[in-house]
Amino acid sequence: MRRAHPAAAPPTPPLAIGRRERGARHWWAKRCTTLRAVGIPFVATTPVARMIRATARQQWRLLAVNVVSTVLLAVTEFGSFAVIFRAAGLLAGAPPSGPWGLATLPQDTLFLVYLSAALVLQLLASGSRYLNGITAGYFAARCQACITPELHRHILSLSYACASRFKVGDLVHRATVSPQAVQLEIEQLGRICSNLMLVLAYVAILAVLSPALLLVAIALGGAVAALQRTIRPRLARASGVLEGRRREVAARITEDIQLLRLLHSSAATGGAQRQVAAQMASLEAPMRQLSRLMSIQEPVSDLLPVVAALLIVGLSWQLFGGSAETLIPKLVTFVLALQRLNLRLIQTAASFNQLAENSGRIEQLDDLLQTGDKSFRRQGGSPFTGLRHGVRFEAVGLRFEARAEPSLTAIDLWIPAGSTVALVGPSGAGKSSLVDLLVGLQDPSSGRVLIDNVDLCSLDLDSWQRQLGVVSQDVLLLNASIRDNIAFGSADSNVAAIEAAARIAGAHGFIKELPHGYATAIGERGYRLSGGQRQRLSLARALLRDPQLLILDEATSALDSHSEHGIQQALAAFQGPRTVLTVAHRLSSIVQADQIVVIEQGRIVEQGRHQELLATGGAYARLWLRQSRAGQRAE
């Protein structure tokens, strides 16, 4: 099948690339792969990464405040520990010391100054941490506000054929989960940046206190990193498996809700419940694995500082010679800094774990947003201004990838403007496929569909479809009022026009008998209405558009013969200069058609008027005879 061009395909790089540029691209690709593997995906060239970078450029002031608050937090933490070290020295009996003449102050006064400075620095640190958190949250909220409409736009921009490959529940699950996944990703990345800045501050403090004891802190960080290196790939794999199974469960539940009438009418609710229960049971193993991997980090990280503290006490005694004035302030400051360092390492590791656990949702969002393997609704083209001559199918063929046989083969058909053309034939003959080609839901695999001698593929699809009124056998209704359902796609219609369309469609009578008339809510997919009533609403919706081309795909199949005859008379009065293409199962409804086209196995086998086709004694005559006999037996 010919595929529409992607609406936003990534630009193709130039063919002539120098050796230095190729080397730079190769280096950058390797760095992106490495950073993505450790849980930082936004440096990559994925759709989500591009969206976040675009939002970052728009919100640079917010990010600048975030960076400043992060640096300020690290500086105030460093200053707090410097003050604590001085205060601890005073408590241990060390002589007063400090900049700006502080050494001349009395010991009690100097101690109060140190306490006050520590309090001010901690207040600044708390304010910086708060500012850092809200700016990261604001940026995440901005990205979520961007990704939700972008995801909705992307799904709606997919071609009908491409979107039909997805399960509805799968798309709903991705659209629901992905925005929260993006927000979590950004928030965790912000926490990682903040914690790493603090880690650098604590390492600097430890280095100033004792380069030898810094080795203990480095060993502590190395142990945490080694643990993370072991855990994170397993987390990512388990997350991918779990997210895939969650998608399957969401798709199954959505399908069950869509098929609720069928499940209840065929006593199949028990089987549906067992299938969902079995799928949920399959979630248990990957969820347990995730729980084991996520839980191992904290107890190990809590144990490491205790071991490190014991080593520090012993090493400090040896390094500082047992002098209380030297040992106590350094030991107190060092242990406190090490404890804060360990806390930041734990939080950083937890953030990386969250990124790894979230990677499955981000990857499924990237997969959906990728454009290379998808076809998109056609954009642009010549505007359609009106049907003057007619529609022509020239050697049109249609083949689907999943089917061995083509749906349509060498279709040659002329539909003059202002005429009524009927398509008949057995189920699966290709009638609906031909309608899909005319509407623009599919592109022909071969041949052309010409509108006034202009290829439909070169027309602006929106302007063409606005002039169509389509009524299908599978009626699609909103869970809204009758008025909203009729006015769908014609937002500017007034009450008088809605009622006029309902009268022509034979719906006004039953609507007025409902408790709230046109304001009556009809429930999901119109379950409160009968099949015939739903078809009448769908027909009224199409007529309200005042279309130039009215397409009726077995639009009256749920009506009895008397109701169908009344609607046919109303349509004949409504038609005027309009063109009508009708797909009919009941042949009695099309005897007045200007042209009847018989399709079998994807080919046109006969075409002509009713009496002409009966006279030939071919496929149409056999169908007419079969239905006539069935009607006589029914009587």
C-alpha positions as CSV (number, residue, x, y, z in Angstrom):
1,M,0.0,0.0,0.0
2,R,1.3,3.4,-0.9
3,R,2.2,5.2,2.3
4,A,1.6,8.9,3.0
5,H,4.6,11.0,3.8
6,P,5.3,11.5,7.5
7,A,4.1,14.8,8.8
8,A,7.2,15.5,10.7
9,A,9.9,13.2,9.5
10,P,13.4,13.9,10.9
11,P,15.7,15.7,8.4
12,T,18.0,13.5,6.3
13,P,21.7,14.2,7.0
14,P,23.8,15.2,4.0
15,L,25.6,12.5,2.2
16,A,29.0,14.3,2.0
17,I,30.3,14.2,5.6
18,G,34.0,14.9,6.4
19,R,36.1,12.5,8.4
20,R,36.3,14.8,11.4
21,E,32.5,15.3,11.4
22,R,31.9,11.5,11.1
23,G,34.2,11.0,14.0
24,A,32.4,13.6,16.1
25,R,29.1,12.0,15.4
26,H,30.4,8.6,16.2
27,W,31.8,9.9,19.5
28,W,28.5,11.7,20.4
29,A,26.5,8.6,19.5
30,K,28.7,6.5,21.8
31,R,28.3,9.1,24.7
32,C,24.5,9.1,24.2
33,T,24.4,5.4,24.3
34,T,26.4,5.3,27.5
35,L,24.4,8.0,29.2
36,R,21.2,6.4,28.2
37,A,22.3,3.1,29.6
38,V,22.9,4.7,33.0
39,G,19.5,6.3,33.0
40,I,20.0,9.7,31.4
41,P,18.1,9.5,28.1
42,F,17.6,13.1,27.3
43,V,21.0,13.5,25.5
44,A,19.9,11.0,22.9
45,T,18.2,11.9,19.6
46,T,14.8,10.2,20.5
47,P,11.5,12.0,20.1
48,V,11.1,12.4,23.8
49,A,14.6,13.8,24.1
50,R,13.9,16.3,21.3
51,M,10.7,17.4,22.9
52,I,12.4,18.0,26.3
53,R,15.3,19.9,24.8
54,A,12.8,22.1,22.8
55,T,10.9,22.8,26.1
56,A,14.2,23.5,27.9
57,R,15.1,26.2,25.3
58,Q,11.7,27.8,25.9
59,Q,12.0,27.6,29.7
60,W,15.7,28.6,29.9
61,R,15.0,31.2,32.7
62,L,13.4,28.5,34.8
63,L,16.3,26.2,34.3
64,A,18.8,29.0,35.0
65,V,17.1,29.5,38.4
66,N,17.3,25.8,39.0
67,V,21.1,25.7,38.3
68,V,21.7,28.8,40.5
69,S,19.8,27.2,43.3
70,T,21.7,24.0,43.0
71,V,25.1,25.8,43.1
72,L,23.9,27.9,46.1
73,L,22.8,24.7,47.9
74,A,26.2,23.2,47.4
75,V,28.0,26.4,48.6
76,T,25.9,26.8,51.7
77,E,26.4,23.1,52.6
78,F,30.2,23.6,52.3
79,G,30.0,26.8,54.4
80,S,27.8,25.0,57.1
81,F,30.5,22.3,57.6
82,A,33.2,24.9,57.8
83,V,31.3,26.6,60.6
84,I,30.6,23.2,62.3
85,F,34.3,22.4,62.2
86,R,35.2,25.7,63.9
87,A,32.5,25.3,66.5
88,A,33.6,21.7,67.3
89,G,37.1,22.9,67.7
90,L,36.0,25.4,70.3
91,L,34.2,22.7,72.2
92,A,37.3,20.5,72.1
93,G,39.4,23.3,73.6
94,A,41.1,24.7,70.5
95,P,42.0,28.4,70.6
96,P,39.7,30.8,68.9
97,S,40.3,31.3,65.2
98,G,38.6,32.6,62.0
99,P,38.6,35.3,59.4
100,W,37.5,38.9,59.6
101,G,38.9,39.4,63.2
102,L,36.7,36.6,64.7
103,A,39.7,35.3,66.6
104,T,39.7,38.4,68.8
105,L,36.2,37.7,70.1
106,P,35.6,36.1,73.4
107,Q,35.1,32.3,73.2
108,D,31.4,32.4,74.2
109,T,30.6,35.1,71.8
110,L,32.5,33.4,69.0
111,F,30.6,30.2,69.7
112,L,27.3,32.0,69.4
113,V,28.5,33.6,66.1
114,Y,29.3,30.2,64.7
115,L,25.9,28.8,65.8
116,S,24.1,31.8,64.2
117,A,26.1,31.4,61.0
118,A,25.3,27.7,60.9
119,L,21.6,28.5,61.3
120,V,21.7,31.2,58.5
121,L,23.5,28.9,56.2
122,Q,21.1,26.1,56.8
123,L,18.2,28.4,56.2
124,L,19.8,29.4,52.9
125,A,20.3,25.8,52.1
126,S,16.7,24.9,52.8
127,G,15.5,27.8,50.7
128,S,17.8,26.8,47.8
129,R,16.6,23.2,48.1
130,Y,12.9,24.4,48.0
131,L,13.6,26.6,45.0
132,N,15.5,23.8,43.3
133,G,12.6,21.4,43.9
134,I,9.8,23.7,42.6
135,T,11.7,24.8,39.5
136,A,12.3,21.2,38.6
137,G,8.7,20.5,39.3
138,Y,7.6,23.5,37.2
139,F,9.8,22.3,34.3
140,A,8.4,18.8,34.6
141,A,4.8,20.2,34.6
142,R,5.6,22.2,31.4
143,C,7.0,19.2,29.7
144,Q,4.0,17.1,30.7
145,A,1.7,19.9,29.4
146,C,3.6,19.7,26.1
147,I,3.8,15.9,25.7
148,T,0.0,15.2,26.3
149,P,-1.2,17.4,23.4
150,E,1.8,16.3,21.3
151,L,1.0,12.6,21.9
152,H,-2.7,13.2,21.1
153,R,-1.8,15.1,17.9
154,H,0.6,12.4,16.9
155,I,-2.0,9.6,17.3
156,L,-4.6,11.6,15.4
157,S,-2.1,12.4,12.6
158,L,-1.4,8.7,12.0
159,S,-3.1,7.4,8.9
160,Y,-6.2,5.4,9.5
161,A,-4.4,2.3,8.2
162,C,-1.4,2.8,10.5
163,A,-3.5,3.6,13.6
164,S,-5.6,0.5,13.0
165,R,-2.6,-1.7,13.5
166,F,-2.6,-0.7,17.2
167,K,-5.0,-2.0,19.8
168,V,-7.2,0.7,21.3
169,G,-6.2,-0.3,24.8
170,D,-2.5,-0.1,23.9
171,L,-2.9,3.5,22.6
172,V,-5.0,4.5,25.6
173,H,-2.4,3.0,28.0
174,R,0.5,4.8,26.3
175,A,-1.4,8.1,26.2
176,T,-2.3,7.8,29.9
177,V,1.0,6.6,31.3
178,S,3.5,8.4,29.1
179,P,3.0,12.0,30.4
180,Q,3.6,10.9,34.0
181,A,6.6,8.9,32.9
182,V,8.1,12.0,31.3
183,Q,7.4,14.0,34.5
184,L,9.1,11.4,36.6
185,E,12.0,11.2,34.3
186,I,12.7,15.0,34.5
187,E,12.1,15.2,38.3
188,Q,14.6,12.3,38.9
189,L,17.1,13.9,36.6
190,G,16.9,17.2,38.5
191,R,17.4,15.3,41.8
192,I,20.4,13.6,40.3
193,C,22.0,16.9,39.3
194,S,21.3,18.4,42.7
195,N,22.6,15.4,44.6
196,L,25.8,15.2,42.5
197,M,26.5,18.8,43.2
198,L,26.2,18.2,46.9
199,V,28.4,15.1,46.5
200,L,31.1,17.2,45.1
201,A,30.7,19.6,48.0
202,Y,31.0,16.8,50.6
203,V,34.0,15.3,48.8
204,A,35.7,18.7,48.9
205,I,35.0,18.9,52.6
206,L,36.5,15.5,53.2
207,A,39.5,16.3,51.1
208,V,40.2,19.4,53.1
209,L,39.9,17.5,56.4
210,S,42.1,14.6,55.4
211,P,43.1,13.4,52.0
212,A,43.9,10.0,53.5
213,L,40.5,9.6,55.0
214,L,39.0,10.7,51.6
215,L,40.0,7.3,50.3
216,V,37.4,5.7,52.6
217,A,34.7,7.9,51.2
218,I,35.8,7.1,47.6
219,A,35.6,3.4,48.5
220,L,32.1,4.0,49.9
221,G,31.1,5.7,46.6
222,G,32.7,3.0,44.6
223,A,30.8,0.3,46.4
224,V,27.5,2.0,45.8
225,A,28.3,2.5,42.1
226,A,29.3,-1.1,41.7
227,L,26.1,-2.2,43.3
228,Q,24.2,0.1,40.9
229,R,26.0,-1.1,37.9
230,T,24.9,-4.6,38.7
231,I,21.3,-3.7,39.6
232,R,20.4,-1.1,36.9
233,P,20.4,-3.3,33.7
234,R,18.3,-5.9,35.5
235,L,15.9,-3.2,36.5
236,A,15.6,-1.9,33.0
237,R,14.9,-5.4,31.6
238,A,12.4,-6.2,34.3
239,S,10.7,-2.8,33.7
240,G,10.4,-3.5,29.9
241,V,8.8,-6.9,30.5
242,L,6.5,-5.5,33.2
243,E,5.4,-2.6,31.0
244,G,4.7,-4.8,28.0
245,R,2.4,-7.0,30.1
246,R,0.7,-4.0,31.6
247,R,0.0,-2.8,28.1
248,E,-1.5,-6.2,27.3
249,V,-3.8,-6.1,30.4
250,A,-4.9,-2.5,29.5
251,A,-5.7,-3.6,25.9
252,R,-7.7,-6.6,27.1
253,I,-9.7,-4.5,29.6
254,T,-10.4,-1.8,27.0
255,E,-11.6,-4.5,24.5
256,D,-13.8,-6.1,27.1
257,I,-15.5,-2.7,27.9
258,Q,-15.9,-2.1,24.1
259,L,-17.5,-5.5,23.7
260,L,-19.6,-5.4,26.9
261,R,-22.8,-6.0,25.0
262,L,-21.4,-9.0,23.3
263,L,-19.9,-10.4,26.5
264,H,-23.2,-10.2,28.3
265,S,-25.3,-11.5,25.5
266,S,-23.1,-14.5,24.9
267,A,-22.4,-15.4,28.6
268,A,-18.8,-14.8,28.1
269,T,-18.1,-12.5,31.1
270,G,-16.7,-15.4,33.1
271,G,-14.1,-16.3,30.4
272,A,-13.1,-12.6,30.1
273,Q,-12.6,-12.4,33.8
274,R,-10.4,-15.5,33.8
275,Q,-8.3,-14.2,31.0
276,V,-7.6,-10.9,32.8
277,A,-6.9,-12.8,36.0
278,A,-4.4,-15.0,34.2
279,Q,-2.7,-11.9,32.6
280,M,-2.5,-10.2,36.0
281,A,-1.0,-13.3,37.5
282,S,1.8,-13.1,34.8
283,L,2.6,-9.6,36.2
284,E,3.5,-11.0,39.6
285,A,6.9,-12.5,38.7
286,P,8.4,-9.3,37.1
287,M,6.8,-7.2,39.9
288,R,8.5,-9.4,42.5
289,Q,11.8,-9.1,40.6
290,L,11.5,-5.3,40.6
291,S,10.7,-5.3,44.3
292,R,13.8,-7.4,45.1
293,L,16.1,-5.2,43.0
294,M,14.6,-1.9,44.3
295,S,14.8,-3.1,47.9
296,I,18.4,-4.3,48.0
297,Q,19.9,-0.8,47.6
298,E,18.9,0.8,50.9
299,P,20.0,-1.8,53.4
300,V,23.4,-2.2,51.7
301,S,23.9,1.6,51.6
302,D,23.0,1.9,55.3
303,L,25.5,-0.8,56.2
304,L,28.4,0.8,54.3
305,P,28.6,4.0,56.4
306,V,28.8,2.0,59.7
307,V,31.7,0.0,58.4
308,A,33.3,3.2,57.1
309,A,32.8,5.0,60.4
310,L,34.6,2.2,62.3
311,L,37.5,2.5,59.9
312,I,37.5,6.2,60.2
313,V,37.7,6.2,64.0
314,G,40.6,3.8,63.9
315,L,42.5,5.7,61.2
316,S,41.8,9.1,62.8
317,W,43.4,8.0,66.0
318,Q,46.5,6.9,64.1
319,L,46.6,10.0,61.8
320,F,45.9,12.7,64.4
321,G,48.0,11.1,67.2
322,G,45.1,11.0,69.7
323,S,45.1,14.8,70.2
324,A,41.6,15.7,71.3
325,E,41.9,19.3,70.0
326,T,42.7,17.9,66.5
327,L,40.8,14.7,66.6
328,I,37.4,15.7,67.8
329,P,36.5,18.5,65.4
330,K,37.9,16.7,62.4
331,L,36.3,13.4,63.4
332,V,32.9,15.0,64.1
333,T,32.9,17.0,60.9
334,F,34.2,14.1,58.8
335,V,31.7,11.6,60.1
336,L,28.8,14.1,59.6
337,A,30.0,14.9,56.1
338,L,30.4,11.2,55.3
339,Q,26.9,10.6,56.6
340,R,25.5,13.4,54.4
341,L,27.6,12.1,51.5
342,N,26.2,8.6,52.0
343,L,22.6,10.0,52.1
344,R,23.2,11.8,48.8
345,L,24.7,8.7,47.2
346,I,21.6,6.7,48.3
347,Q,19.3,9.3,46.9
348,T,21.3,9.4,43.7
349,A,21.2,5.7,43.4
350,A,17.5,5.6,44.1
351,S,16.9,8.2,41.3
352,F,18.9,6.1,38.9
353,N,16.8,3.1,39.9
354,Q,13.7,5.1,39.3
355,L,15.0,6.0,35.8
356,A,15.8,2.4,35.1
357,E,12.3,1.3,36.3
358,N,10.7,4.1,34.2
359,S,12.7,3.2,31.1
360,G,10.1,0.7,29.8
361,R,7.5,3.5,29.7
362,I,9.8,6.0,28.1
363,E,10.9,3.4,25.5
364,Q,7.2,2.6,24.6
365,L,6.6,6.4,24.2
366,D,9.6,6.8,22.0
367,D,8.4,3.8,19.9
368,L,5.0,5.4,19.4
369,L,6.5,8.8,18.5
370,Q,9.1,7.4,16.1
371,T,8.1,8.4,12.5
372,G,10.2,6.1,10.4
373,D,8.0,3.0,10.6
374,K,4.6,4.8,10.4
375,S,2.5,6.4,7.8
376,F,0.7,9.7,8.5
377,R,-2.4,11.5,7.4
378,R,-1.7,13.5,4.3
379,Q,-1.3,17.2,4.9
380,G,-1.5,20.0,2.3
381,G,-2.4,19.7,-1.4
382,S,-4.9,21.4,-3.7
383,P,-8.1,22.6,-2.0
384,F,-11.3,20.8,-3.1
385,T,-13.9,23.4,-4.1
386,G,-16.7,21.3,-5.4
387,L,-17.6,18.2,-7.4
388,R,-18.4,19.3,-10.9
389,H,-17.9,16.3,-13.2
390,G,-17.6,13.2,-11.1
391,V,-15.3,10.5,-9.5
392,R,-13.4,8.0,-11.5
393,F,-11.5,4.9,-10.4
394,E,-8.8,4.0,-12.9
395,A,-7.3,0.5,-12.6
396,V,-7.4,0.8,-8.8
397,G,-6.0,-2.0,-6.7
398,L,-5.8,-2.3,-2.9
399,R,-3.7,-4.9,-1.1
400,F,-3.1,-5.2,2.7
401,E,0.1,-6.5,4.1
402,A,-1.6,-9.0,6.3
403,R,-3.6,-10.6,3.4
404,A,-2.4,-12.9,0.7
405,E,-5.1,-11.9,-1.8
406,P,-5.7,-8.3,-2.8
407,S,-8.9,-6.6,-1.6
408,L,-9.5,-4.8,-4.9
409,T,-8.1,-5.5,-8.3
410,A,-8.3,-3.4,-11.5
411,I,-11.4,-1.4,-10.5
412,D,-12.6,0.9,-13.3
413,L,-15.7,2.9,-12.2
414,W,-17.2,6.2,-13.2
415,I,-19.5,8.0,-10.7
416,P,-21.1,11.1,-12.4
417,A,-21.8,14.1,-10.3
418,G,-25.4,14.2,-9.2
419,S,-26.0,10.5,-9.7
420,T,-26.8,7.7,-7.4
421,V,-24.5,4.7,-7.6
422,A,-25.1,1.5,-5.7
423,L,-22.5,-1.2,-4.8
424,V,-23.7,-4.7,-4.2
425,G,-22.1,-8.1,-3.7
426,P,-21.4,-10.7,-1.0
427,S,-19.7,-10.0,2.3
428,G,-15.9,-9.5,1.9
429,A,-16.2,-8.7,-1.8
430,G,-14.4,-5.3,-1.3
431,K,-17.3,-2.8,-1.2
432,S,-16.2,-1.2,2.0
433,S,-12.6,-1.1,0.8
434,L,-13.7,0.8,-2.2
435,V,-15.6,3.3,0.1
436,D,-12.5,3.7,2.3
437,L,-10.5,4.6,-0.8
438,L,-13.0,7.2,-1.8
439,V,-13.2,8.7,1.7
440,G,-9.4,8.8,1.9
441,L,-8.9,6.4,4.7
442,Q,-6.7,4.2,2.5
443,D,-4.5,5.0,-0.5
444,P,-4.6,2.7,-3.5
445,S,-1.8,0.2,-4.0
446,S,-2.1,0.8,-7.7
447,G,-4.1,3.0,-10.0
448,R,-5.7,6.3,-9.2
449,V,-8.9,7.8,-7.8
450,L,-9.7,10.9,-9.7
451,I,-11.9,13.7,-8.5
452,D,-12.8,15.9,-11.5
453,N,-9.7,14.4,-13.2
454,V,-7.5,15.4,-10.2
455,D,-5.8,12.6,-8.3
456,L,-7.3,12.4,-4.8
457,C,-3.8,11.9,-3.4
458,S,-3.0,15.5,-4.6
459,L,-6.0,17.1,-3.0
460,D,-6.1,18.6,0.5
461,L,-7.7,15.7,2.4
462,D,-9.4,17.9,5.0
463,S,-11.1,20.0,2.4
464,W,-12.3,16.9,0.5
465,Q,-13.6,15.1,3.6
466,R,-15.5,18.2,4.8
467,Q,-17.7,17.8,1.7
468,L,-18.5,14.1,2.5
469,G,-21.3,12.7,4.5
470,V,-20.5,9.1,5.5
471,V,-22.9,6.7,7.2
472,S,-21.6,3.3,8.0
473,Q,-23.2,0.1,9.3
474,D,-20.9,0.3,12.3
475,V,-22.4,3.4,13.9
476,L,-20.0,5.4,16.1
477,L,-21.7,7.5,18.7
478,L,-20.5,9.7,21.6
479,N,-21.5,9.2,25.2
480,A,-23.3,12.6,25.1
481,S,-26.6,14.1,24.2
482,I,-28.5,13.4,21.0
483,R,-28.0,17.0,19.9
484,D,-24.2,16.7,20.4
485,N,-24.1,13.5,18.4
486,I,-25.9,14.9,15.5
487,A,-23.8,18.1,15.5
488,F,-20.5,16.2,15.8
489,G,-18.2,17.6,13.0
490,S,-20.6,20.6,12.4
491,A,-20.0,22.7,15.5
492,D,-21.6,25.8,14.0
493,S,-25.0,24.2,13.3
494,N,-28.0,25.7,15.0
495,V,-31.0,24.0,16.6
496,A,-33.2,24.4,13.6
497,A,-30.7,22.8,11.3
498,I,-30.2,19.9,13.7
499,E,-33.9,19.2,13.9
500,A,-34.3,19.5,10.1
501,A,-31.6,16.9,9.6
502,A,-33.2,14.6,12.2
503,R,-36.6,14.9,10.3
504,I,-35.1,13.9,7.0
505,A,-33.4,10.9,8.7
506,G,-36.6,9.9,10.3
507,A,-35.2,10.4,13.8
508,H,-37.2,13.5,15.0
509,G,-40.3,11.4,16.0
510,F,-38.5,9.1,18.5
511,I,-36.3,11.9,19.8
512,K,-39.3,14.0,20.8
513,E,-40.7,11.0,22.8
514,L,-37.5,10.7,24.9
515,P,-37.6,12.2,28.4
516,H,-35.3,15.1,27.5
517,G,-35.7,15.2,23.8
518,Y,-32.6,16.3,22.0
519,A,-30.8,16.8,25.4
520,T,-31.1,13.1,26.2
521,A,-27.8,11.4,27.0
522,I,-27.6,8.1,25.0
523,G,-24.8,6.3,26.9
524,E,-21.6,4.7,25.7
525,R,-21.9,3.9,22.0
526,G,-25.6,4.8,22.2
527,Y,-26.5,1.6,24.1
528,R,-29.8,3.2,25.3
529,L,-31.0,3.3,21.7
530,S,-32.1,0.6,19.3
531,G,-30.0,-0.3,16.2
532,G,-32.4,1.5,13.9
533,Q,-32.4,4.6,16.1
534,R,-28.6,4.7,16.2
535,Q,-28.5,4.5,12.4
536,R,-31.0,7.3,12.1
537,L,-28.8,9.5,14.3
538,S,-25.8,8.7,12.2
539,L,-27.7,9.5,9.0
540,A,-28.9,12.8,10.5
541,R,-25.3,13.7,11.4
542,A,-24.2,13.1,7.8
543,L,-27.1,15.1,6.3
544,L,-26.4,18.0,8.7
545,R,-23.1,18.5,6.9
546,D,-25.0,19.3,3.7
547,P,-22.5,17.1,1.8
548,Q,-21.8,17.1,-1.9
549,L,-21.1,13.4,-1.8
550,L,-23.2,11.2,0.5
551,I,-21.8,7.7,1.2
552,L,-24.2,5.2,2.7
553,D,-22.4,2.0,3.7
554,E,-25.4,-0.3,4.5
555,A,-26.7,2.7,6.4
556,T,-30.3,1.3,6.8
557,S,-29.5,-2.3,7.5
558,A,-31.0,-2.1,11.0
559,L,-34.3,-0.7,9.7
560,D,-37.4,-2.6,8.7
561,S,-38.6,-2.3,5.1
562,H,-41.3,0.3,5.9
563,S,-38.9,2.6,7.7
564,E,-36.3,2.1,5.0
565,H,-38.7,3.1,2.3
566,G,-39.7,6.3,4.2
567,I,-36.0,7.3,4.5
568,Q,-35.4,6.5,0.9
569,Q,-38.1,8.9,-0.1
570,A,-36.8,11.6,2.2
571,L,-33.3,11.1,0.8
572,A,-34.6,11.4,-2.7
573,A,-36.1,14.8,-1.9
574,F,-32.9,15.8,0.0
575,Q,-30.5,14.7,-2.8
576,G,-31.0,17.4,-5.4
577,P,-27.7,17.9,-7.1
578,R,-25.8,15.8,-4.7
579,T,-24.0,12.6,-5.5
580,V,-24.9,9.4,-3.6
581,L,-22.8,6.2,-3.3
582,T,-24.6,3.5,-1.4
583,V,-23.5,0.1,-0.3
584,A,-26.6,-2.0,-0.1
585,H,-27.4,-5.5,1.1
586,R,-31.2,-5.1,0.6
587,L,-31.5,-4.8,-3.1
588,S,-35.1,-3.5,-3.0
589,S,-33.6,-0.2,-1.7
590,I,-31.5,0.5,-4.8
591,V,-33.9,-0.3,-7.7
592,Q,-34.0,3.4,-8.6
593,A,-30.3,3.9,-8.6
594,D,-28.7,5.4,-11.8
595,Q,-26.1,2.7,-11.8
596,I,-25.7,-0.6,-9.9
597,V,-22.2,-2.1,-9.6
598,V,-21.8,-5.7,-8.6
599,I,-18.5,-6.6,-7.0
600,E,-17.2,-10.1,-6.3
601,Q,-13.8,-11.1,-5.0
602,G,-12.5,-7.6,-5.4
603,R,-13.5,-7.2,-9.0
604,I,-16.4,-5.5,-10.8
605,V,-18.3,-8.3,-12.5
606,E,-21.4,-6.3,-13.6
607,Q,-22.7,-2.8,-13.8
608,G,-25.9,-1.2,-15.1
609,R,-29.4,-0.2,-14.1
610,H,-31.8,-2.5,-12.3
611,Q,-33.8,-3.7,-15.2
612,E,-30.7,-4.1,-17.5
613,L,-29.0,-6.3,-14.9
614,L,-32.1,-8.4,-14.4
615,A,-32.3,-8.9,-18.1
616,T,-28.7,-10.2,-18.4
617,G,-29.4,-13.0,-15.9
618,G,-26.0,-12.6,-14.3
619,A,-24.8,-12.2,-10.7
620,Y,-27.2,-9.4,-9.9
621,A,-30.2,-11.3,-11.2
622,R,-29.2,-14.3,-9.0
623,L,-28.9,-12.1,-5.9
624,W,-32.3,-10.5,-6.7
625,L,-33.9,-13.9,-7.1
626,R,-32.4,-15.2,-3.9
627,Q,-33.6,-12.2,-1.8
628,S,-37.1,-12.4,-3.4
629,R,-37.5,-16.0,-2.4
630,A,-36.2,-15.3,1.1
631,G,-38.8,-12.5,1.4
632,Q,-41.6,-14.8,0.3
633,R,-40.6,-17.4,2.8
634,A,-40.5,-14.8,5.5
635,E,-44.1,-13.7,4.7
